[in-house]
Amino acid sequence: MDDPAFDTSTDLHTQSILLAAAHHDIGALRDLLRNTSANVQDEETGFTPLHAAIAALEPGLDSHDDGDDGAGRNGAEVNGHTNGDVAHAESEERKMEVEAAVKTVRFLFENGAIWNDLDANGETPGCIAHRLGLKELYDLCVDAGVRAELLLSRLDEYQPLDGDDSDYEEEDEGGQNREEQEGEDEVSNITEKVEEIALHGEAAATQPGDESTASANYLASNLTFQRNRILDGAANGVMMGWETTLMRRSAELLTPREGLRVLNVGHGIGIIDAIFQERRPTYHHIIEAHPDVLEQMKEGGWYDKPGVVVHQGRWQDIVPGLVEKGDLFDAIYFDTFAEDYRALREFFTEYVIGLLDPAGGPNGEGGRFGFFCGMGADRQVCYDVYCKVVEMDLFEAGFDTEWETIPVPDLDSEGEWEGVRRKYWVLKNYKLPTCSFIA
Ligand SMILES: C[S@@+](CC[C@H](N)C(=O)[O-])C[C@H]1O[C@@H](n2cnc3c(N)ncnc32)[C@H](O)[C@@H]1O
């Protein structure tokens, strides 16, 4: 078998599944997957059936080529057909291949395929579709990611009570229940992958075992303050100067006029707080948890600025008190570090509604909420999934979101990542969210 998707150390059944996926042979897949997970992986390439189905469309890689049709295509010119005919026939053929791949990918998702498994090149099936410019396939992967995350975050809210695990042990006796157990395991794997998506300064959930960005470790680490950036003890970029354009635009959209009441969660190097200050807020609360950042804030005179209230500690410990006191704001911005998507969701579902003045905002039509939208930004497909997920979660929490697209310059060529543990942003465009109460 000389198909690059498969390696001979992989068992024969898995090889057959991957081959059927690459050939977009749904009939064969249906038979082969009867008692097998749709998430088998080739040992060497790491391809799942989804990877195989999409990668089969890689130009120059014709997994449908069994030796004679290639000759037929070359023969078209020999038989007097024009180049235009050939090009047309090729594009028709390409269209049919893509259609077959779309059907296969749909079938695999319907049969439990996981959208974000990584192959040996560190690509998800969606990454391959994106790299090959296969929009329809890419969109299928994004939609599957959104469905998985929404479903699993709901399941996460309904975890079995402690002690319920014993059920599994008893049920393990029977084959069908073992399947259920495997399903549960799969579910919790995906939950981990999607729920641990970082908010800022870290790679997406593709760095298993890296504890440096666990919140408690970060808050206990010594920070290094450089000219226009902060690195933590493990050289993760906590905040970087290239984000200034994004911070400025967020502040402009949240506080389009002077004299508003502002809450900012996460001071960092104070970029957005300095811009809020230019806009002369009536009062300006800042919540910051890291002792080194708080020290810098003291040195920078933030504690003495008129109207500024610095809350020292984690927002989780401070915000409930603000809600209880009845403090209201026209604009709230949230940008923390070493926290995952769950933290952001908790913030806007539990607290923003109680802190944002429904009769406030720039024109009395209600306050506005913004956040740094960097979830999964080291991978386009994760970013697109999370932009959709957060919009849906915000809607459920009572907010409409407007997005503005802001181009991000080539950070590599500008040397932004020198000395930084890993890039947390690789995308060409930032999607800036501004949320307001649903009218
Ligand atoms: C990415 S920086 C914020 C950058 C800021 N937007 C700016 O314009 O400079 C994240 C900040 O959130 C702080 N932080 C992290 N976890 C926090 C928490 N649970 N509560 C409050 N602040 C937190 C970090 O110490 C850090 O200062």
PDBQT file of the ligand as one rigid body, heavy atoms in Angstrom, charges set to zero:
ROOT
HETATM    1  C1  LIG A 501      -3.154  40.138  29.193  1.00  0.00    +0.000 C 
HETATM    2  S1  LIG A 501      -2.921  41.035  30.635  1.00  0.00    +0.000 S 
HETATM    3  C2  LIG A 501      -4.037  42.386  30.440  1.00  0.00    +0.000 C 
HETATM    4  C3  LIG A 501      -3.498  43.396  29.494  1.00  0.00    +0.000 C 
HETATM    5  C4  LIG A 501      -4.285  44.684  29.472  1.00  0.00    +0.000 C 
HETATM    6  N1  LIG A 501      -5.512  44.523  28.738  1.00  0.00    +0.000 N 
HETATM    7  C5  LIG A 501      -3.491  45.808  28.859  1.00  0.00    +0.000 C 
HETATM    8  O1  LIG A 501      -4.051  46.569  28.053  1.00  0.00    +0.000 OA
HETATM    9  O2  LIG A 501      -2.317  45.954  29.189  1.00  0.00    +0.000 OA
HETATM   10  C6  LIG A 501      -3.761  40.034  31.820  1.00  0.00    +0.000 C 
HETATM   11  C7  LIG A 501      -3.733  40.582  33.217  1.00  0.00    +0.000 C 
HETATM   12  O3  LIG A 501      -4.717  39.874  33.983  1.00  0.00    +0.000 OA
HETATM   13  C8  LIG A 501      -4.187  39.610  35.262  1.00  0.00    +0.000 C 
HETATM   14  N2  LIG A 501      -4.938  38.470  35.833  1.00  0.00    +0.000 N 
HETATM   15  C9  LIG A 501      -4.783  37.161  35.574  1.00  0.00    +0.000 A 
HETATM   16  N3  LIG A 501      -5.698  36.436  36.236  1.00  0.00    +0.000 NA
HETATM   17  C10 LIG A 501      -6.463  37.306  36.909  1.00  0.00    +0.000 A 
HETATM   18  C11 LIG A 501      -7.583  37.155  37.760  1.00  0.00    +0.000 A 
HETATM   19  N4  LIG A 501      -8.111  35.985  38.021  1.00  0.00    +0.000 N 
HETATM   20  N5  LIG A 501      -8.124  38.272  38.288  1.00  0.00    +0.000 NA
HETATM   21  C12 LIG A 501      -7.600  39.504  38.007  1.00  0.00    +0.000 A 
HETATM   22  N6  LIG A 501      -6.529  39.701  37.216  1.00  0.00    +0.000 NA
HETATM   23  C13 LIG A 501      -5.979  38.608  36.665  1.00  0.00    +0.000 A 
HETATM   24  C14 LIG A 501      -2.733  39.347  34.981  1.00  0.00    +0.000 C 
HETATM   25  O4  LIG A 501      -1.941  39.451  36.133  1.00  0.00    +0.000 OA
HETATM   26  C15 LIG A 501      -2.413  40.393  33.937  1.00  0.00    +0.000 C 
HETATM   27  O5  LIG A 501      -2.007  41.581  34.519  1.00  0.00    +0.000 OA
ENDROOT
TORSDOF 0
